[in-house]
C-alpha cells in the first residue's frame, strides 16, 4: 500500500453498489437487466442518473462500481468514461460490508488512501444541486480519519420500510450545513413507532449513503469484522496479477454476509474516544423507488392521475400506472392498477400490492422458469 496521501491531494472516489436484482420491478427487471440498468423514472438508466448527478463533485474516472458477474458487462457499458478496471464483479453476493470492502482494497491499491463515497446505484433524488452541496460537506467531514459520515433523509411520513438514524448533539457546521452525532441506527419499525420517530424530529431515514476514508473503513473492518478483513487483505495481494480471479472465487464466498450498518456503523456508534459517526440531514427529494407504486407516486402530477409510458385511453379510470410503450392501453372503469407489459410477460396487480411482486420471481425460481428471470 502506498503512503497516505496528503490532505490537499486526497482523491475523492464514488463507489456505486450496483449488484441488486430489483425483483419488485419484474417483468422489466431481470437478472441481466436489473432496476439500476432500467430507465425507471426518466429517459436514462438509474445508474447513469446516479453518475450524472454526482459527476460535478467526483470526476468520472474516479467512479467505481461493485456488481455481480451477470451484470458486469452491462454495468461497464453504462459507465461511459469510467475505466473498465473500476467495475468490480463479485462472484457471489455477500451483502454491503463485503462489497464495500472489495472496493476499499482496490482503492487502497490504486491510490494508497482516498475519500470514499459509497452510494446505491438506483436511488432517485429530485434536488440534485442541494445533494451535491451536501456531498461536498460530507466529503470534507470524511477527511478526518476519525469520522464516519452518512446522509440521513428527513422523513416525510411514518415509513415502515426504512431503517432510521437517531441523531444526537450537533458536531459541526460547514458552509451552513449542520452535522450531528449519531446516537444509534434502528431497525425498520412498526407503524406506531415510526410515527413516534417522525414526531420527535430526531430521526432520519437511512438511505445507505456513506462517506469515509479508505484507511478508516479498512481499520474498522479489521476491528469489527476481522475474518473478512484478513481474507480481503489476502485477496488484495493478488490485485493486478494472474492469480486475482482464482483467489476471488476461492476467498469471496467465505466472507460473512452482513450489511455495513450492522458490521461497522452500529458498533462504531458505541465506541468511546475520538471516533465520531456523523449524520447530515438531507432534504433532497430522495426515494429508493422500491416498487411500481413508488414510480407512480413520483410521476403522477395530481391525485388520481393515470400514468402511462405509451399511448392510452381512459374512461372512468383513475390512479393507474401503465408500462406498455409500443401498444395502446385502453382502460375502462379500473382504478389503482399497475400494468407492465414486456415481450414475454404481463404484470397486472393493484398498486396496494405492488410490494409483493418479488414473490412472483420466487415462484418463477421455484418452477425453474429461467427464461422469465
C-alpha positions as CSV (number, residue, x, y, z in Angstrom):
1,X,0.0,0.0,0.0
2,X,1.2,3.5,-0.8
3,X,1.9,6.1,1.9
4,X,-1.2,8.1,3.0
5,X,-1.9,10.9,0.6
6,X,-1.5,14.5,1.8
7,X,-4.7,16.2,2.9
8,X,-4.6,18.5,-0.1
9,X,-4.3,15.7,-2.6
10,X,-6.6,13.1,-1.1
11,X,-8.6,11.8,-4.0
12,X,-12.5,11.6,-3.8
13,X,-13.9,8.5,-5.3
14,X,-17.5,7.2,-5.6
15,X,-18.3,3.5,-5.1
16,X,-21.7,2.6,-6.6
17,X,-23.3,-0.5,-5.2
18,X,-24.9,-1.9,-8.4
19,X,-25.5,-5.6,-7.8
20,X,-29.1,-5.8,-6.8
21,X,-31.8,-7.6,-8.8
22,X,-34.8,-5.3,-8.2
23,X,-37.3,-8.2,-8.1
24,X,-40.2,-5.9,-7.3
25,X,-39.8,-4.4,-10.8
26,X,-40.4,-7.7,-12.6
27,X,-41.2,-8.2,-15.5
28,X,-38.9,-5.3,-16.7
29,X,-36.2,-6.1,-14.2
30,X,-34.3,-9.4,-14.9
31,X,-31.0,-11.0,-13.8
32,X,-29.1,-9.2,-16.6
33,X,-31.2,-6.0,-16.7
34,X,-32.0,-5.2,-13.0
35,X,-33.6,-2.0,-11.7
36,X,-30.4,0.1,-11.9
37,X,-30.0,-0.7,-15.6
38,X,-33.5,0.5,-16.5
39,X,-35.0,3.9,-17.2
40,X,-37.5,3.5,-14.4
41,X,-38.5,7.2,-14.0
42,X,-36.5,9.0,-16.7
43,X,-35.0,8.7,-20.1
44,X,-31.7,7.3,-18.9
45,X,-30.9,4.4,-16.6
46,X,-30.9,4.9,-12.8
47,X,-27.2,4.0,-12.8
48,X,-26.4,6.7,-15.3
49,X,-28.5,9.2,-13.5
50,X,-26.6,8.5,-10.3
51,X,-23.3,9.2,-12.1
52,X,-24.6,12.3,-13.8
53,X,-25.9,13.7,-10.5
54,X,-22.5,13.4,-8.8
55,X,-20.1,14.0,-11.7
56,X,-19.5,17.6,-10.9
57,X,-18.3,16.6,-7.4
58,X,-16.3,13.5,-8.3
59,X,-14.5,13.1,-11.6
60,X,-15.8,10.5,-14.0
61,X,-12.6,8.5,-13.8
62,X,-12.9,8.3,-10.1
63,X,-16.1,6.3,-10.2
64,X,-16.1,2.7,-9.2
65,X,-18.9,0.1,-9.2
66,X,-19.4,-3.2,-7.4
67,X,-21.8,-5.5,-9.2
68,X,-22.1,-9.3,-10.0
69,X,-20.8,-11.4,-12.8
70,X,-24.1,-11.5,-14.6
71,X,-24.4,-7.7,-14.8
72,X,-20.7,-6.6,-15.0
73,X,-20.7,-6.2,-18.8
74,X,-23.9,-4.2,-18.9
75,X,-22.8,-2.0,-16.0
76,X,-19.5,-1.3,-17.7
77,X,-21.3,-0.3,-20.9
78,X,-23.4,2.1,-19.0
79,X,-20.5,3.8,-17.2
80,X,-19.2,5.7,-20.3
81,X,-15.8,7.2,-19.5
82,X,-15.2,5.1,-16.4
83,X,-12.2,2.7,-16.7
84,X,-13.2,-0.9,-17.2
85,X,-11.0,-1.9,-14.3
86,X,-13.2,0.1,-12.0
87,X,-16.1,-2.3,-12.5
88,X,-15.7,-5.0,-9.8
89,X,-17.7,-8.2,-10.1
90,X,-18.5,-10.3,-7.0
91,X,-18.6,-14.0,-7.7
92,X,-21.4,-14.3,-5.2
93,X,-23.4,-11.7,-3.2
94,X,-22.2,-11.2,0.4
95,X,-24.1,-8.0,1.4
96,X,-22.7,-4.5,1.7
97,X,-19.9,-4.9,4.2
98,X,-18.1,-7.3,1.8
99,X,-18.9,-5.3,-1.3
100,X,-17.5,-2.1,0.2
101,X,-14.5,-4.0,1.5
102,X,-13.8,-5.3,-2.0
103,X,-13.9,-1.7,-3.4
104,X,-11.7,-0.5,-0.5
105,X,-8.9,-2.8,-1.2
106,X,-8.8,-1.8,-4.8
107,X,-8.9,1.9,-3.9
108,X,-6.0,1.3,-1.5
109,X,-4.0,-0.5,-4.2
110,X,-4.7,2.3,-6.7
111,X,-4.3,5.4,-4.5
112,X,-2.9,4.5,-1.2
113,X,-5.7,6.3,0.6
114,X,-8.7,8.1,-0.7
115,X,-12.1,9.6,0.2
116,X,-14.8,7.1,-0.4
117,X,-18.4,8.0,-1.2
118,X,-20.5,4.8,-1.0
119,X,-23.8,5.1,-2.8
120,X,-26.7,3.0,-4.0
121,X,-26.8,2.9,-7.8
122,X,-30.6,3.1,-8.0
123,X,-31.9,5.9,-5.8
124,X,-33.9,8.9,-7.1
125,X,-33.1,12.4,-5.9
126,X,-35.2,15.4,-7.1
127,X,-32.9,18.2,-5.9
128,X,-29.6,17.3,-7.4
129,X,-27.9,20.7,-6.7
130,X,-28.6,20.5,-3.0
131,X,-27.5,16.9,-3.0
132,X,-24.1,17.9,-4.5
133,X,-23.7,20.6,-1.8
134,X,-24.3,18.1,0.9
135,X,-21.9,15.6,-0.7
136,X,-19.2,18.3,-0.7
137,X,-19.7,18.8,3.0
138,X,-19.8,15.0,3.7
139,X,-16.5,14.6,1.9
140,X,-15.0,17.4,3.8
141,X,-16.0,15.8,7.1
142,X,-14.7,12.4,5.9
143,X,-11.2,13.8,5.5
144,X,-10.9,13.5,9.3
145,X,-9.8,9.9,9.8
146,X,-11.9,9.8,13.0
147,X,-15.1,10.4,11.1
148,X,-17.7,8.0,9.5
149,X,-20.3,10.1,7.8
150,X,-23.8,9.4,6.4
151,X,-26.6,11.4,4.9
152,X,-29.9,10.9,6.6
153,X,-33.1,11.7,4.8
154,X,-35.5,14.0,6.5
155,X,-38.7,11.8,6.8
156,X,-41.9,13.0,5.2
157,X,-44.1,10.3,6.7
158,X,-44.1,7.3,9.1
159,X,-42.4,4.8,6.7
160,X,-42.0,1.3,8.0
161,X,-39.9,0.0,5.1
162,X,-36.7,2.0,6.0
163,X,-34.2,1.9,8.8
164,X,-33.9,5.1,10.9
165,X,-31.0,7.0,12.3
166,X,-31.3,8.8,15.6
167,X,-29.4,12.0,15.7
168,X,-27.6,13.4,18.7
169,X,-25.8,16.5,19.6
170,X,-24.6,19.0,16.9
171,X,-21.0,18.3,15.8
172,X,-20.1,20.9,13.1
173,X,-21.4,23.5,10.8
174,X,-19.7,23.6,7.3
175,X,-20.9,26.1,4.7
176,X,-24.1,26.5,6.6
177,X,-24.8,22.7,6.7
178,X,-25.2,21.1,10.2
179,X,-23.8,17.7,11.0
180,X,-24.9,15.8,14.1
181,X,-23.6,12.8,16.1
182,X,-25.4,9.6,15.5
183,X,-26.9,8.0,18.7
184,X,-27.9,4.8,17.0
185,X,-29.2,3.1,13.9
186,X,-32.6,1.4,14.3
187,X,-34.4,-1.4,12.6
188,X,-37.4,-1.0,10.3
189,X,-40.1,-0.1,12.9
190,X,-43.8,-0.9,13.3
191,X,-46.0,2.0,12.1
192,X,-46.8,3.3,15.6
193,X,-43.1,3.5,16.4
194,X,-42.3,5.0,13.1
195,X,-44.8,7.8,13.8
196,X,-43.1,8.5,17.1
197,X,-39.8,8.7,15.4
198,X,-41.2,11.2,12.9
199,X,-43.0,13.3,15.5
200,X,-39.8,13.6,17.6
201,X,-37.9,15.3,14.9
202,X,-34.7,13.4,15.9
203,X,-34.9,10.6,13.4
204,X,-33.8,10.4,9.8
205,X,-34.3,7.7,7.2
206,X,-31.2,5.6,6.5
207,X,-30.6,5.8,2.7
208,X,-27.4,3.9,2.7
209,X,-25.2,6.8,1.6
210,X,-21.8,6.8,3.4
211,X,-18.6,8.8,3.3
212,X,-15.2,8.0,4.9
213,X,-11.5,7.5,4.1
214,X,-10.5,4.1,2.7
215,X,-8.0,3.7,5.5
216,X,-10.7,4.5,8.1
217,X,-13.0,1.9,6.7
218,X,-10.4,-0.8,6.5
219,X,-9.3,-0.2,10.1
220,X,-12.9,-0.5,11.2
221,X,-13.3,-3.7,9.2
222,X,-10.2,-5.0,10.9
223,X,-11.6,-4.3,14.3
224,X,-15.2,-5.3,13.9
225,X,-15.1,-8.0,11.1
226,X,-11.5,-9.4,11.4
227,X,-12.1,-12.5,9.4
228,X,-13.4,-10.6,6.4
229,X,-10.6,-8.1,6.7
230,X,-8.0,-10.8,6.7
231,X,-9.5,-12.5,3.7
232,X,-9.7,-9.3,1.8
233,X,-6.1,-8.5,2.6
234,X,-5.1,-11.9,1.2
235,X,-7.1,-11.0,-2.0
236,X,-5.5,-7.5,-2.1
237,X,-2.0,-9.0,-2.6
238,X,-3.2,-10.6,-5.9
239,X,-4.7,-7.5,-7.5
240,X,-3.2,-6.9,-10.9
241,X,-1.7,-10.5,-11.0
242,X,-2.9,-13.6,-12.9
243,X,-4.0,-15.1,-9.5
244,X,-6.6,-12.4,-8.7
245,X,-9.6,-14.1,-10.4
246,X,-9.0,-17.6,-8.8
247,X,-8.3,-16.1,-5.4
248,X,-11.5,-14.0,-5.6
249,X,-13.5,-17.1,-6.5
250,X,-12.0,-19.0,-3.6
251,X,-12.0,-16.3,-0.9
252,X,-15.1,-14.3,-1.5
253,X,-17.8,-16.9,-1.0
254,X,-16.4,-17.5,2.5
255,X,-16.9,-13.9,3.6
256,X,-19.6,-13.2,6.2
257,X,-22.8,-11.9,4.6
258,X,-23.7,-8.8,6.7
259,X,-24.6,-5.2,6.0
260,X,-22.2,-2.4,6.6
261,X,-24.8,-0.9,9.0
262,X,-24.6,-4.0,11.3
263,X,-21.0,-4.8,10.8
264,X,-19.3,-1.3,11.1
265,X,-21.6,1.6,11.8
266,X,-23.6,0.2,14.7
267,X,-20.6,-0.9,16.8
268,X,-18.8,2.4,15.8
269,X,-21.6,4.4,17.5
270,X,-20.9,2.6,20.7
271,X,-17.2,3.3,20.7
272,X,-15.7,5.9,23.1
273,X,-13.0,8.3,22.3
274,X,-12.3,10.5,19.3
275,X,-14.3,8.3,16.9
276,X,-17.4,10.0,15.5
277,X,-20.3,8.7,13.5
278,X,-21.9,11.8,11.9
279,X,-25.1,12.3,10.1
280,X,-26.0,15.2,7.8
281,X,-29.8,15.8,7.5
282,X,-30.7,15.9,3.8
283,X,-33.9,17.3,2.2
284,X,-33.2,16.4,-1.4
285,X,-36.4,14.7,-2.6
286,X,-35.0,11.2,-2.1
287,X,-36.7,8.0,-2.9
288,X,-35.4,4.4,-3.1
289,X,-38.2,3.7,-5.6
290,X,-38.8,0.3,-4.1
291,X,-41.9,-0.6,-6.1
292,X,-44.1,0.2,-9.1
293,X,-46.3,2.2,-6.7
294,X,-43.4,4.4,-5.8
295,X,-42.8,5.0,-9.5
296,X,-46.4,6.0,-9.9
297,X,-46.3,8.4,-7.0
298,X,-43.2,10.1,-8.4
299,X,-44.7,10.6,-11.9
300,X,-48.3,11.3,-11.1
301,X,-48.9,15.0,-11.4
302,X,-52.1,15.0,-9.3
303,X,-54.1,12.7,-7.2
304,X,-55.9,10.1,-9.3
305,X,-54.0,10.8,-12.5
306,X,-53.2,7.9,-14.9
307,X,-49.5,7.5,-15.7
308,X,-48.5,5.7,-18.9
309,X,-45.3,5.1,-20.8
310,X,-47.1,4.9,-24.1
311,X,-50.4,5.8,-25.7
312,X,-53.6,5.2,-23.7
313,X,-57.3,5.8,-23.5
314,X,-59.1,6.0,-20.1
315,X,-62.8,6.0,-19.5
316,X,-63.8,6.2,-15.9
317,X,-60.3,5.0,-14.9
318,X,-58.0,6.7,-12.4
319,X,-54.8,6.2,-10.4
320,X,-53.4,3.6,-12.8
321,X,-49.8,3.0,-13.9
322,X,-49.3,1.5,-17.4
323,X,-45.9,0.5,-18.9
324,X,-46.6,-0.5,-22.5
325,X,-44.5,1.8,-24.7
326,X,-45.5,0.2,-28.0
327,X,-49.1,-0.7,-27.6
328,X,-52.2,1.3,-26.9
329,X,-53.7,0.7,-23.4
330,X,-57.4,1.2,-23.2
331,X,-58.6,1.3,-19.6
332,X,-62.3,1.4,-18.7
333,X,-63.6,1.7,-15.1
334,X,-60.4,0.4,-13.4
335,X,-58.6,2.2,-10.6
336,X,-55.3,2.0,-8.9
337,X,-53.8,-0.8,-11.1
338,X,-50.3,-1.5,-12.3
339,X,-49.9,-3.0,-15.7
340,X,-46.4,-3.7,-17.1
341,X,-46.0,-5.4,-20.4
342,X,-42.8,-6.8,-21.9
343,X,-42.2,-9.1,-24.8
344,X,-42.7,-12.3,-22.8
345,X,-44.8,-11.4,-19.8
346,X,-47.5,-9.1,-18.4
347,X,-47.8,-8.0,-14.8
348,X,-51.2,-6.9,-13.5
349,X,-51.7,-6.0,-9.9
350,X,-53.2,-3.4,-7.6
351,X,-51.0,-0.6,-6.5
352,X,-51.6,-1.6,-2.9
353,X,-50.0,-5.0,-3.6
354,X,-47.0,-3.9,-5.8
355,X,-44.6,-4.7,-2.9
356,X,-45.5,-8.3,-3.4
357,X,-44.2,-8.6,-7.0
358,X,-41.0,-10.1,-5.7
359,X,-43.0,-13.2,-4.8
360,X,-43.6,-13.8,-8.5
361,X,-39.9,-14.0,-9.0
362,X,-39.6,-16.5,-6.2
363,X,-42.4,-18.6,-7.8
364,X,-40.6,-18.5,-11.1
365,X,-37.4,-19.6,-9.5
366,X,-39.2,-22.5,-7.7
367,X,-40.7,-23.6,-11.0
368,X,-37.3,-23.2,-12.7
369,X,-38.7,-20.9,-15.4
370,X,-35.3,-19.3,-16.0
371,X,-36.3,-17.7,-19.3
372,X,-38.6,-15.4,-17.3
373,X,-35.9,-14.5,-14.8
